[in-house]
Amino acid sequence: MQLHSMPNDSGPRLGVIAGRHAWPRAVDRNRFRRLAREVFRLLQHRLQRRDYIVRARNPQRGEPSGAEIGKLLAIWCKTNGE
């Protein structure tokens, strides 16, 4: 998974990219999107005013995990001075 970000003028916003290459089943792609939105919702008070894009890049094994997404956003919070 990858996390990209860009500064913006409004509050933190999230974009999620989950292609068929990462998870062939639509159920898994939708689960990834739901988990990404939920983790973002829980951490958005700690995030700066930026646009965040979470992308499932390579073929993933098993079902999507919210823990991996949480780690990405938590690391981003720590590297920005929190």
PDB file of N, CA, C and O in Angstrom:
ATOM      1  N   MET A   1       0.833  -1.174   0.000  1.00  0.00           N
ATOM      2  CA  MET A   1       0.000   0.000   0.000  1.00  0.00           C
ATOM      3  C   MET A   1       0.876   1.234   0.000  1.00  0.00           C
ATOM      4  O   MET A   1       2.005   1.220   0.490  1.00  0.00           O
ATOM      5  N   GLN A   2       0.337   2.293  -0.555  1.00  0.00           N
ATOM      6  CA  GLN A   2       1.053   3.554  -0.608  1.00  0.00           C
ATOM      7  C   GLN A   2       0.174   4.650  -0.035  1.00  0.00           C
ATOM      8  O   GLN A   2      -1.054   4.573  -0.082  1.00  0.00           O
ATOM      9  N   LEU A   3       0.822   5.668   0.504  1.00  0.00           N
ATOM     10  CA  LEU A   3       0.121   6.847   0.998  1.00  0.00           C
ATOM     11  C   LEU A   3       0.777   8.064   0.378  1.00  0.00           C
ATOM     12  O   LEU A   3       1.977   8.282   0.544  1.00  0.00           O
ATOM     13  N   HIS A   4      -0.005   8.855  -0.333  1.00  0.00           N
ATOM     14  CA  HIS A   4       0.464  10.101  -0.925  1.00  0.00           C
ATOM     15  C   HIS A   4      -0.299  11.235  -0.257  1.00  0.00           C
ATOM     16  O   HIS A   4      -1.424  11.050   0.205  1.00  0.00           O
ATOM     17  N   SER A   5       0.323  12.413  -0.210  1.00  0.00           N
ATOM     18  CA  SER A   5      -0.396  13.558   0.347  1.00  0.00           C
ATOM     19  C   SER A   5       0.061  14.841  -0.327  1.00  0.00           C
ATOM     20  O   SER A   5       1.175  14.943  -0.840  1.00  0.00           O
ATOM     21  N   MET A   6      -0.837  15.815  -0.307  1.00  0.00           N
ATOM     22  CA  MET A   6      -0.576  17.140  -0.848  1.00  0.00           C
ATOM     23  C   MET A   6      -1.251  18.158   0.067  1.00  0.00           C
ATOM     24  O   MET A   6      -2.328  17.883   0.596  1.00  0.00           O
ATOM     25  N   PRO A   7      -0.647  19.318   0.264  1.00  0.00           N
ATOM     26  CA  PRO A   7      -1.291  20.335   1.098  1.00  0.00           C
ATOM     27  C   PRO A   7      -2.549  20.876   0.434  1.00  0.00           C
ATOM     28  O   PRO A   7      -2.652  20.912  -0.792  1.00  0.00           O
ATOM     29  N   ASN A   8      -3.507  21.298   1.263  1.00  0.00           N
ATOM     30  CA  ASN A   8      -4.717  21.937   0.746  1.00  0.00           C
ATOM     31  C   ASN A   8      -5.146  23.035   1.710  1.00  0.00           C
ATOM     32  O   ASN A   8      -4.553  23.186   2.778  1.00  0.00           O
ATOM     33  N   ASP A   9      -6.159  23.795   1.350  1.00  0.00           N
ATOM     34  CA  ASP A   9      -6.612  24.918   2.168  1.00  0.00           C
ATOM     35  C   ASP A   9      -7.711  24.529   3.146  1.00  0.00           C
ATOM     36  O   ASP A   9      -7.935  25.233   4.131  1.00  0.00           O
ATOM     37  N   SER A  10      -8.389  23.441   2.897  1.00  0.00           N
ATOM     38  CA  SER A  10      -9.454  23.010   3.798  1.00  0.00           C
ATOM     39  C   SER A  10      -8.906  21.946   4.754  1.00  0.00           C
ATOM     40  O   SER A  10      -7.691  21.772   4.841  1.00  0.00           O
ATOM     41  N   GLY A  11      -9.760  21.249   5.455  1.00  0.00           N
ATOM     42  CA  GLY A  11      -9.341  20.208   6.388  1.00  0.00           C
ATOM     43  C   GLY A  11      -8.809  18.978   5.681  1.00  0.00           C
ATOM     44  O   GLY A  11      -8.771  18.947   4.451  1.00  0.00           O
ATOM     45  N   PRO A  12      -8.394  17.959   6.432  1.00  0.00           N
ATOM     46  CA  PRO A  12      -7.875  16.736   5.812  1.00  0.00           C
ATOM     47  C   PRO A  12      -8.957  16.027   4.991  1.00  0.00           C
ATOM     48  O   PRO A  12     -10.107  15.910   5.412  1.00  0.00           O
ATOM     49  N   ARG A  13      -8.556  15.562   3.817  1.00  0.00           N
ATOM     50  CA  ARG A  13      -9.476  14.831   2.944  1.00  0.00           C
ATOM     51  C   ARG A  13      -8.819  13.537   2.517  1.00  0.00           C
ATOM     52  O   ARG A  13      -7.593  13.428   2.493  1.00  0.00           O
ATOM     53  N   LEU A  14      -9.642  12.554   2.179  1.00  0.00           N
ATOM     54  CA  LEU A  14      -9.146  11.225   1.845  1.00  0.00           C
ATOM     55  C   LEU A  14      -9.604  10.800   0.461  1.00  0.00           C
ATOM     56  O   LEU A  14     -10.748  11.019   0.065  1.00  0.00           O
ATOM     57  N   GLY A  15      -8.677  10.186  -0.262  1.00  0.00           N
ATOM     58  CA  GLY A  15      -8.987   9.527  -1.523  1.00  0.00           C
ATOM     59  C   GLY A  15      -8.504   8.091  -1.435  1.00  0.00           C
ATOM     60  O   GLY A  15      -7.432   7.836  -0.885  1.00  0.00           O
ATOM     61  N   VAL A  16      -9.267   7.154  -1.963  1.00  0.00           N
ATOM     62  CA  VAL A  16      -8.910   5.737  -1.879  1.00  0.00           C
ATOM     63  C   VAL A  16      -8.891   5.156  -3.284  1.00  0.00           C
ATOM     64  O   VAL A  16      -9.834   5.332  -4.055  1.00  0.00           O
ATOM     65  N   ILE A  17      -7.807   4.463  -3.606  1.00  0.00           N
ATOM     66  CA  ILE A  17      -7.679   3.790  -4.893  1.00  0.00           C
ATOM     67  C   ILE A  17      -7.503   2.304  -4.614  1.00  0.00           C
ATOM     68  O   ILE A  17      -6.520   1.892  -3.997  1.00  0.00           O
ATOM     69  N   ALA A  18      -8.447   1.514  -5.064  1.00  0.00           N
ATOM     70  CA  ALA A  18      -8.385   0.062  -4.889  1.00  0.00           C
ATOM     71  C   ALA A  18      -8.774  -0.573  -6.218  1.00  0.00           C
ATOM     72  O   ALA A  18      -9.956  -0.734  -6.522  1.00  0.00           O
ATOM     73  N   GLY A  19      -7.779  -0.925  -6.993  1.00  0.00           N
ATOM     74  CA  GLY A  19      -8.035  -1.496  -8.310  1.00  0.00           C
ATOM     75  C   GLY A  19      -8.232  -2.995  -8.280  1.00  0.00           C
ATOM     76  O   GLY A  19      -7.989  -3.658  -7.271  1.00  0.00           O
ATOM     77  N   ARG A  20      -8.671  -3.503  -9.397  1.00  0.00           N
ATOM     78  CA  ARG A  20      -8.927  -4.928  -9.531  1.00  0.00           C
ATOM     79  C   ARG A  20      -7.646  -5.747  -9.453  1.00  0.00           C
ATOM     80  O   ARG A  20      -7.677  -6.935  -9.132  1.00  0.00           O
ATOM     81  N   HIS A  21      -6.538  -5.115  -9.744  1.00  0.00           N
ATOM     82  CA  HIS A  21      -5.259  -5.828  -9.691  1.00  0.00           C
ATOM     83  C   HIS A  21      -4.889  -6.189  -8.251  1.00  0.00           C
ATOM     84  O   HIS A  21      -4.311  -7.249  -8.010  1.00  0.00           O
ATOM     85  N   ALA A  22      -5.214  -5.323  -7.297  1.00  0.00           N
ATOM     86  CA  ALA A  22      -4.880  -5.589  -5.891  1.00  0.00           C
ATOM     87  C   ALA A  22      -5.764  -6.689  -5.312  1.00  0.00           C
ATOM     88  O   ALA A  22      -5.266  -7.620  -4.678  1.00  0.00           O
ATOM     89  N   TRP A  23      -7.068  -6.585  -5.527  1.00  0.00           N
ATOM     90  CA  TRP A  23      -8.015  -7.602  -5.063  1.00  0.00           C
ATOM     91  C   TRP A  23      -8.998  -7.861  -6.189  1.00  0.00           C
ATOM     92  O   TRP A  23      -9.759  -6.965  -6.554  1.00  0.00           O
ATOM     93  N   PRO A  24      -9.001  -9.062  -6.748  1.00  0.00           N
ATOM     94  CA  PRO A  24      -9.908  -9.352  -7.859  1.00  0.00           C
ATOM     95  C   PRO A  24     -11.390  -9.287  -7.485  1.00  0.00           C
ATOM     96  O   PRO A  24     -12.228  -8.962  -8.326  1.00  0.00           O
ATOM     97  N   ARG A  25     -11.714  -9.593  -6.229  1.00  0.00           N
ATOM     98  CA  ARG A  25     -13.126  -9.605  -5.839  1.00  0.00           C
ATOM     99  C   ARG A  25     -13.574  -8.224  -5.396  1.00  0.00           C
ATOM    100  O   ARG A  25     -12.878  -7.548  -4.638  1.00  0.00           O
ATOM    101  N   ALA A  26     -14.741  -7.809  -5.873  1.00  0.00           N
ATOM    102  CA  ALA A  26     -15.289  -6.500  -5.513  1.00  0.00           C
ATOM    103  C   ALA A  26     -15.539  -6.392  -4.010  1.00  0.00           C
ATOM    104  O   ALA A  26     -15.424  -5.310  -3.436  1.00  0.00           O
ATOM    105  N   VAL A  27     -15.876  -7.497  -3.383  1.00  0.00           N
ATOM    106  CA  VAL A  27     -16.119  -7.505  -1.939  1.00  0.00           C
ATOM    107  C   VAL A  27     -14.872  -7.032  -1.187  1.00  0.00           C
ATOM    108  O   VAL A  27     -14.970  -6.242  -0.248  1.00  0.00           O
ATOM    109  N   ASP A  28     -13.715  -7.514  -1.600  1.00  0.00           N
ATOM    110  CA  ASP A  28     -12.463  -7.142  -0.944  1.00  0.00           C
ATOM    111  C   ASP A  28     -12.097  -5.681  -1.220  1.00  0.00           C
ATOM    112  O   ASP A  28     -11.631  -4.978  -0.323  1.00  0.00           O
ATOM    113  N   ARG A  29     -12.304  -5.228  -2.445  1.00  0.00           N
ATOM    114  CA  ARG A  29     -12.019  -3.823  -2.763  1.00  0.00           C
ATOM    115  C   ARG A  29     -12.916  -2.892  -1.958  1.00  0.00           C
ATOM    116  O   ARG A  29     -12.452  -1.871  -1.450  1.00  0.00           O
ATOM    117  N   ASN A  30     -14.183  -3.231  -1.840  1.00  0.00           N
ATOM    118  CA  ASN A  30     -15.104  -2.406  -1.057  1.00  0.00           C
ATOM    119  C   ASN A  30     -14.746  -2.428   0.420  1.00  0.00           C
ATOM    120  O   ASN A  30     -14.859  -1.409   1.101  1.00  0.00           O
ATOM    121  N   ARG A  31     -14.315  -3.578   0.919  1.00  0.00           N
ATOM    122  CA  ARG A  31     -13.880  -3.666   2.321  1.00  0.00           C
ATOM    123  C   ARG A  31     -12.672  -2.762   2.563  1.00  0.00           C
ATOM    124  O   ARG A  31     -12.605  -2.074   3.582  1.00  0.00           O
ATOM    125  N   PHE A  32     -11.728  -2.761   1.638  1.00  0.00           N
ATOM    126  CA  PHE A  32     -10.560  -1.893   1.744  1.00  0.00           C
ATOM    127  C   PHE A  32     -10.985  -0.426   1.813  1.00  0.00           C
ATOM    128  O   PHE A  32     -10.477   0.339   2.633  1.00  0.00           O
ATOM    129  N   ARG A  33     -11.909  -0.048   0.954  1.00  0.00           N
ATOM    130  CA  ARG A  33     -12.384   1.346   0.955  1.00  0.00           C
ATOM    131  C   ARG A  33     -13.067   1.700   2.283  1.00  0.00           C
ATOM    132  O   ARG A  33     -12.824   2.768   2.845  1.00  0.00           O
ATOM    133  N   ARG A  34     -13.916   0.803   2.774  1.00  0.00           N
ATOM    134  CA  ARG A  34     -14.603   1.057   4.053  1.00  0.00           C
ATOM    135  C   ARG A  34     -13.604   1.176   5.198  1.00  0.00           C
ATOM    136  O   ARG A  34     -13.716   2.077   6.030  1.00  0.00           O
ATOM    137  N   LEU A  35     -12.632   0.277   5.244  1.00  0.00           N
ATOM    138  CA  LEU A  35     -11.624   0.316   6.302  1.00  0.00           C
ATOM    139  C   LEU A  35     -10.793   1.596   6.224  1.00  0.00           C
ATOM    140  O   LEU A  35     -10.503   2.213   7.249  1.00  0.00           O
ATOM    141  N   ALA A  36     -10.416   1.989   5.023  1.00  0.00           N
ATOM    142  CA  ALA A  36      -9.627   3.210   4.865  1.00  0.00           C
ATOM    143  C   ALA A  36     -10.411   4.425   5.351  1.00  0.00           C
ATOM    144  O   ALA A  36      -9.856   5.286   6.034  1.00  0.00           O
ATOM    145  N   ARG A  37     -11.693   4.503   5.006  1.00  0.00           N
ATOM    146  CA  ARG A  37     -12.512   5.632   5.457  1.00  0.00           C
ATOM    147  C   ARG A  37     -12.680   5.639   6.969  1.00  0.00           C
ATOM    148  O   ARG A  37     -12.654   6.703   7.586  1.00  0.00           O
ATOM    149  N   GLU A  38     -12.851   4.464   7.575  1.00  0.00           N
ATOM    150  CA  GLU A  38     -13.044   4.388   9.022  1.00  0.00           C
ATOM    151  C   GLU A  38     -11.771   4.773   9.778  1.00  0.00           C
ATOM    152  O   GLU A  38     -11.832   5.511  10.762  1.00  0.00           O
ATOM    153  N   VAL A  39     -10.632   4.283   9.327  1.00  0.00           N
ATOM    154  CA  VAL A  39      -9.367   4.640   9.972  1.00  0.00           C
ATOM    155  C   VAL A  39      -9.116   6.137   9.825  1.00  0.00           C
ATOM    156  O   VAL A  39      -8.674   6.790  10.771  1.00  0.00           O
ATOM    157  N   PHE A  40      -9.394   6.677   8.653  1.00  0.00           N
ATOM    158  CA  PHE A  40      -9.228   8.111   8.441  1.00  0.00           C
ATOM    159  C   PHE A  40     -10.148   8.903   9.363  1.00  0.00           C
ATOM    160  O   PHE A  40      -9.735   9.915   9.928  1.00  0.00           O
ATOM    161  N   ARG A  41     -11.367   8.459   9.515  1.00  0.00           N
ATOM    162  CA  ARG A  41     -12.321   9.152  10.380  1.00  0.00           C
ATOM    163  C   ARG A  41     -11.810   9.185  11.819  1.00  0.00           C
ATOM    164  O   ARG A  41     -11.944  10.199  12.504  1.00  0.00           O
ATOM    165  N   LEU A  42     -11.226   8.080  12.277  1.00  0.00           N
ATOM    166  CA  LEU A  42     -10.731   8.004  13.644  1.00  0.00           C
ATOM    167  C   LEU A  42      -9.482   8.849  13.870  1.00  0.00           C
ATOM    168  O   LEU A  42      -9.260   9.336  14.979  1.00  0.00           O
ATOM    169  N   LEU A  43      -8.666   9.029  12.837  1.00  0.00           N
ATOM    170  CA  LEU A  43      -7.409   9.754  12.987  1.00  0.00           C
ATOM    171  C   LEU A  43      -7.427  11.175  12.437  1.00  0.00           C
ATOM    172  O   LEU A  43      -6.425  11.879  12.563  1.00  0.00           O
ATOM    173  N   GLN A  44      -8.504  11.618  11.845  1.00  0.00           N
ATOM    174  CA  GLN A  44      -8.469  12.896  11.139  1.00  0.00           C
ATOM    175  C   GLN A  44      -8.220  14.087  12.057  1.00  0.00           C
ATOM    176  O   GLN A  44      -7.727  15.115  11.594  1.00  0.00           O
ATOM    177  N   HIS A  45      -8.543  13.980  13.337  1.00  0.00           N
ATOM    178  CA  HIS A  45      -8.273  15.092  14.249  1.00  0.00           C
ATOM    179  C   HIS A  45      -6.772  15.275  14.482  1.00  0.00           C
ATOM    180  O   HIS A  45      -6.346  16.342  14.924  1.00  0.00           O
ATOM    181  N   ARG A  46      -5.971  14.256  14.192  1.00  0.00           N
ATOM    182  CA  ARG A  46      -4.518  14.338  14.350  1.00  0.00           C
ATOM    183  C   ARG A  46      -3.803  14.723  13.061  1.00  0.00           C
ATOM    184  O   ARG A  46      -2.609  15.024  13.087  1.00  0.00           O
ATOM    185  N   LEU A  47      -4.504  14.720  11.945  1.00  0.00           N
ATOM    186  CA  LEU A  47      -3.881  14.957  10.651  1.00  0.00           C
ATOM    187  C   LEU A  47      -3.887  16.449  10.302  1.00  0.00           C
ATOM    188  O   LEU A  47      -4.753  17.210  10.733  1.00  0.00           O
ATOM    189  N   GLN A  48      -2.899  16.827   9.514  1.00  0.00           N
ATOM    190  CA  GLN A  48      -2.817  18.201   9.051  1.00  0.00           C
ATOM    191  C   GLN A  48      -3.781  18.442   7.903  1.00  0.00           C
ATOM    192  O   GLN A  48      -4.421  17.516   7.405  1.00  0.00           O
ATOM    193  N   ARG A  49      -3.876  19.702   7.490  1.00  0.00           N
ATOM    194  CA  ARG A  49      -4.751  20.036   6.364  1.00  0.00           C
ATOM    195  C   ARG A  49      -4.067  19.628   5.065  1.00  0.00           C
ATOM    196  O   ARG A  49      -3.328  20.400   4.454  1.00  0.00           O
ATOM    197  N   ARG A  50      -4.337  18.400   4.668  1.00  0.00           N
ATOM    198  CA  ARG A  50      -3.750  17.839   3.458  1.00  0.00           C
ATOM    199  C   ARG A  50      -4.759  16.914   2.793  1.00  0.00           C
ATOM    200  O   ARG A  50      -5.726  16.474   3.415  1.00  0.00           O
ATOM    201  N   ASP A  51      -4.518  16.631   1.534  1.00  0.00           N
ATOM    202  CA  ASP A  51      -5.261  15.596   0.816  1.00  0.00           C
ATOM    203  C   ASP A  51      -4.445  14.316   0.918  1.00  0.00           C
ATOM    204  O   ASP A  51      -3.272  14.297   0.546  1.00  0.00           O
ATOM    205  N   TYR A  52      -5.049  13.255   1.416  1.00  0.00           N
ATOM    206  CA  TYR A  52      -4.370  11.968   1.562  1.00  0.00           C
ATOM    207  C   TYR A  52      -4.965  10.979   0.565  1.00  0.00           C
ATOM    208  O   TYR A  52      -6.184  10.882   0.418  1.00  0.00           O
ATOM    209  N   ILE A  53      -4.091  10.252  -0.113  1.00  0.00           N
ATOM    210  CA  ILE A  53      -4.529   9.226  -1.056  1.00  0.00           C
ATOM    211  C   ILE A  53      -3.917   7.899  -0.623  1.00  0.00           C
ATOM    212  O   ILE A  53      -2.695   7.759  -0.579  1.00  0.00           O
ATOM    213  N   VAL A  54      -4.761   6.935  -0.306  1.00  0.00           N
ATOM    214  CA  VAL A  54      -4.319   5.588   0.053  1.00  0.00           C
ATOM    215  C   VAL A  54      -4.541   4.711  -1.169  1.00  0.00           C
ATOM    216  O   VAL A  54      -5.631   4.680  -1.739  1.00  0.00           O
ATOM    217  N   ARG A  55      -3.487   3.995  -1.563  1.00  0.00           N
ATOM    218  CA  ARG A  55      -3.559   3.203  -2.797  1.00  0.00           C
ATOM    219  C   ARG A  55      -3.098   1.780  -2.531  1.00  0.00           C
ATOM    220  O   ARG A  55      -2.013   1.560  -1.992  1.00  0.00           O
ATOM    221  N   ALA A  56      -3.920   0.825  -2.908  1.00  0.00           N
ATOM    222  CA  ALA A  56      -3.529  -0.585  -2.866  1.00  0.00           C
ATOM    223  C   ALA A  56      -2.792  -0.859  -4.167  1.00  0.00           C
ATOM    224  O   ALA A  56      -3.390  -0.845  -5.243  1.00  0.00           O
ATOM    225  N   ARG A  57      -1.517  -1.102  -4.066  1.00  0.00           N
ATOM    226  CA  ARG A  57      -0.658  -1.119  -5.242  1.00  0.00           C
ATOM    227  C   ARG A  57      -0.471  -2.502  -5.858  1.00  0.00           C
ATOM    228  O   ARG A  57      -0.852  -2.712  -7.009  1.00  0.00           O
ATOM    229  N   ASN A  58       0.096  -3.434  -5.131  1.00  0.00           N
ATOM    230  CA  ASN A  58       0.417  -4.760  -5.649  1.00  0.00           C
ATOM    231  C   ASN A  58      -0.647  -5.760  -5.221  1.00  0.00           C
ATOM    232  O   ASN A  58      -1.437  -5.475  -4.322  1.00  0.00           O
ATOM    233  N   PRO A  59      -0.675  -6.911  -5.845  1.00  0.00           N
ATOM    234  CA  PRO A  59      -1.635  -7.926  -5.398  1.00  0.00           C
ATOM    235  C   PRO A  59      -1.465  -8.226  -3.909  1.00  0.00           C
ATOM    236  O   PRO A  59      -0.355  -8.496  -3.449  1.00  0.00           O
ATOM    237  N   GLN A  60      -2.534  -8.180  -3.184  1.00  0.00           N
ATOM    238  CA  GLN A  60      -2.520  -8.378  -1.743  1.00  0.00           C
ATOM    239  C   GLN A  60      -3.000  -9.793  -1.438  1.00  0.00           C
ATOM    240  O   GLN A  60      -3.838 -10.342  -2.152  1.00  0.00           O
ATOM    241  N   ARG A  61      -2.461 -10.372  -0.375  1.00  0.00           N
ATOM    242  CA  ARG A  61      -2.894 -11.708   0.041  1.00  0.00           C
ATOM    243  C   ARG A  61      -4.000 -11.582   1.062  1.00  0.00           C
ATOM    244  O   ARG A  61      -3.933 -10.742   1.959  1.00  0.00           O
ATOM    245  N   GLY A  62      -5.003 -12.400   0.934  1.00  0.00           N
ATOM    246  CA  GLY A  62      -6.093 -12.406   1.901  1.00  0.00           C
ATOM    247  C   GLY A  62      -6.978 -11.178   1.792  1.00  0.00           C
ATOM    248  O   GLY A  62      -6.996 -10.482   0.777  1.00  0.00           O
ATOM    249  N   GLU A  63      -7.706 -10.936   2.859  1.00  0.00           N
ATOM    250  CA  GLU A  63      -8.629  -9.806   2.883  1.00  0.00           C
ATOM    251  C   GLU A  63      -7.903  -8.551   3.333  1.00  0.00           C
ATOM    252  O   GLU A  63      -6.877  -8.637   4.008  1.00  0.00           O
ATOM    253  N   PRO A  64      -8.423  -7.386   2.968  1.00  0.00           N
ATOM    254  CA  PRO A  64      -7.811  -6.129   3.396  1.00  0.00           C
ATOM    255  C   PRO A  64      -7.841  -5.995   4.914  1.00  0.00           C
ATOM    256  O   PRO A  64      -8.765  -6.471   5.574  1.00  0.00           O
ATOM    257  N   SER A  65      -6.822  -5.342   5.456  1.00  0.00           N
ATOM    258  CA  SER A  65      -6.709  -5.173   6.893  1.00  0.00           C
ATOM    259  C   SER A  65      -6.683  -3.687   7.255  1.00  0.00           C
ATOM    260  O   SER A  65      -5.912  -2.916   6.683  1.00  0.00           O
ATOM    261  N   GLY A  66      -7.520  -3.299   8.196  1.00  0.00           N
ATOM    262  CA  GLY A  66      -7.538  -1.915   8.658  1.00  0.00           C
ATOM    263  C   GLY A  66      -6.284  -1.562   9.433  1.00  0.00           C
ATOM    264  O   GLY A  66      -5.927  -0.387   9.520  1.00  0.00           O
ATOM    265  N   ALA A  67      -5.602  -2.560  10.002  1.00  0.00           N
ATOM    266  CA  ALA A  67      -4.389  -2.300  10.772  1.00  0.00           C
ATOM    267  C   ALA A  67      -3.286  -1.715   9.893  1.00  0.00           C
ATOM    268  O   ALA A  67      -2.563  -0.817  10.322  1.00  0.00           O
ATOM    269  N   GLU A  68      -3.155  -2.214   8.675  1.00  0.00           N
ATOM    270  CA  GLU A  68      -2.133  -1.699   7.772  1.00  0.00           C
ATOM    271  C   GLU A  68      -2.410  -0.249   7.405  1.00  0.00           C
ATOM    272  O   GLU A  68      -1.489   0.567   7.358  1.00  0.00           O
ATOM    273  N   ILE A  69      -3.651   0.072   7.148  1.00  0.00           N
ATOM    274  CA  ILE A  69      -4.027   1.440   6.806  1.00  0.00           C
ATOM    275  C   ILE A  69      -3.786   2.349   8.003  1.00  0.00           C
ATOM    276  O   ILE A  69      -3.284   3.463   7.854  1.00  0.00           O
ATOM    277  N   GLY A  70      -4.143   1.871   9.185  1.00  0.00           N
ATOM    278  CA  GLY A  70      -3.915   2.643  10.405  1.00  0.00           C
ATOM    279  C   GLY A  70      -2.442   2.930  10.626  1.00  0.00           C
ATOM    280  O   GLY A  70      -2.081   4.029  11.048  1.00  0.00           O
ATOM    281  N   LYS A  71      -1.580   1.948  10.343  1.00  0.00           N
ATOM    282  CA  LYS A  71      -0.141   2.143  10.499  1.00  0.00           C
ATOM    283  C   LYS A  71       0.359   3.234   9.567  1.00  0.00           C
ATOM    284  O   LYS A  71       1.166   4.072   9.969  1.00  0.00           O
ATOM    285  N   LEU A  72      -0.116   3.232   8.318  1.00  0.00           N
ATOM    286  CA  LEU A  72       0.310   4.251   7.370  1.00  0.00           C
ATOM    287  C   LEU A  72      -0.052   5.648   7.861  1.00  0.00           C
ATOM    288  O   LEU A  72       0.790   6.547   7.858  1.00  0.00           O
ATOM    289  N   LEU A  73      -1.303   5.832   8.284  1.00  0.00           N
ATOM    290  CA  LEU A  73      -1.730   7.156   8.724  1.00  0.00           C
ATOM    291  C   LEU A  73      -1.081   7.533  10.052  1.00  0.00           C
ATOM    292  O   LEU A  73      -0.763   8.705  10.259  1.00  0.00           O
ATOM    293  N   ALA A  74      -0.874   6.578  10.956  1.00  0.00           N
ATOM    294  CA  ALA A  74      -0.218   6.871  12.235  1.00  0.00           C
ATOM    295  C   ALA A  74       1.229   7.298  12.006  1.00  0.00           C
ATOM    296  O   ALA A  74       1.711   8.224  12.658  1.00  0.00           O
ATOM    297  N   ILE A  75       1.914   6.640  11.096  1.00  0.00           N
ATOM    298  CA  ILE A  75       3.293   7.023  10.770  1.00  0.00           C
ATOM    299  C   ILE A  75       3.313   8.427  10.193  1.00  0.00           C
ATOM    300  O   ILE A  75       4.207   9.217  10.495  1.00  0.00           O
ATOM    301  N   TRP A  76       2.331   8.737   9.364  1.00  0.00           N
ATOM    302  CA  TRP A  76       2.269  10.073   8.787  1.00  0.00           C
ATOM    303  C   TRP A  76       2.068  11.121   9.877  1.00  0.00           C
ATOM    304  O   TRP A  76       2.669  12.193   9.816  1.00  0.00           O
ATOM    305  N   CYS A  77       1.230  10.829  10.877  1.00  0.00           N
ATOM    306  CA  CYS A  77       1.018  11.763  11.988  1.00  0.00           C
ATOM    307  C   CYS A  77       2.322  11.990  12.751  1.00  0.00           C
ATOM    308  O   CYS A  77       2.646  13.126  13.097  1.00  0.00           O
ATOM    309  N   LYS A  78       3.063  10.930  13.013  1.00  0.00           N
ATOM    310  CA  LYS A  78       4.315  11.040  13.779  1.00  0.00           C
ATOM    311  C   LYS A  78       5.375  11.814  13.031  1.00  0.00           C
ATOM    312  O   LYS A  78       6.115  12.587  13.639  1.00  0.00           O
ATOM    313  N   THR A  79       5.467  11.626  11.720  1.00  0.00           N
ATOM    314  CA  THR A  79       6.511  12.308  10.942  1.00  0.00           C
ATOM    315  C   THR A  79       6.214  13.788  10.766  1.00  0.00           C
ATOM    316  O   THR A  79       7.102  14.546  10.378  1.00  0.00           O
ATOM    317  N   ASN A  80       4.998  14.214  11.040  1.00  0.00           N
ATOM    318  CA  ASN A  80       4.645  15.623  10.913  1.00  0.00           C
ATOM    319  C   ASN A  80       4.654  16.349  12.244  1.00  0.00           C
ATOM    320  O   ASN A  80       3.961  17.355  12.398  1.00  0.00           O
ATOM    321  N   GLY A  81       5.423  15.862  13.213  1.00  0.00           N
ATOM    322  CA  GLY A  81       5.616  16.588  14.444  1.00  0.00           C
ATOM    323  C   GLY A  81       4.662  16.259  15.561  1.00  0.00           C
ATOM    324  O   GLY A  81       4.643  16.983  16.557  1.00  0.00           O
ATOM    325  N   GLU A  82       3.865  15.210  15.462  1.00  0.00           N
ATOM    326  CA  GLU A  82       2.952  14.855  16.543  1.00  0.00           C
ATOM    327  C   GLU A  82       3.417  13.598  17.229  1.00  0.00           C
ATOM    328  O   GLU A  82       2.775  13.135  18.172  1.00  0.00           O
TER     329      GLU A  82
END
